[in-house]
Amino acid sequence: MPYSLEAKKTFHSCLYRDNILAHFMKWESHDLVVYSKQKHSVSPGPRAREVDAATRGETYSYTVDKFWVIKKLLEDGQLLLVTRTGKQHAIHPHDPNLRKATLWERWYYRRRYREIKALLSNEK
């Protein structure tokens, strides 16, 4: 049986969801991260996973992976993350939805990460 991307995501989410690896993570500025964000809408996008319809079927709840970069570590221990559009989010480092990007994700989504890194370098 070939090792699919979906099986890989399931394996990684299991490790991170149960906080098995969270205690060993050493976060640094400019680390590439993936944040699994819960969303709700009438039409989920193509990257949506874990899609569930509402009871009457008018809306859907789903999860989308967001590819962000750590801008800096805040004094209170949280991580300041930057999106492609320049938005910033303060996230706790042990958040079960946050994990480092795998080698495959860093390569496959390299254009997204390059956009964010260019945004960060223009701020300096």
JOJO-V555277 format. One record per helix or strand of 3 or more residues. SS is the DSSP state (H for helix, E for strand). FROM is the first residue (numbers start at 0). TO is the last residue. If there is no record, write none. Layout:
ss:from:to
SS:FROM:TO
SS:FROM:TO
This chain:
ss:from:to
H:4:16
H:21:23
E:31:40
E:48:52
E:59:72
E:78:81
E:87:90
E:97:99
H:102:107
H:109:122
